[in-house]
Amino acid sequence: MCRNIRPLNNFEPPATDDEVHAAALQFVRKIAGGAKPSKANQAAYDQAVEVIAAASRELLDALVTTAPPKNREEEAAKARARSAARYPSAS
């Protein structure tokens, strides 16, 4: 859906509240169709971010898995490698 929203489940250490909030913000931006709401819509926008962040945190806390936790640095390196293969530099 939105490339900026990253999986947050099964990481060691677990996803922080800031990461969950950032994902909620990206989701709201995507479905609202813009990065910055008008002043008239700011309260609804902020409320949506908070509700989605709370629901996301609840989901992440409830999920169980038998897979070993992922390493953030390794996952970031894999993402960079995929990006480099997809978008080779012009040099």
Secondary structure, DSSP 8 states (H G I E B T S, - for coil): --TT----SSBSS---HHHHHHHHHHHHHHHHTSSS--GGGHHHHHHHHHHHHHHHHHHHHH---SS--B-HHHHHHHHHHHHHHHS----
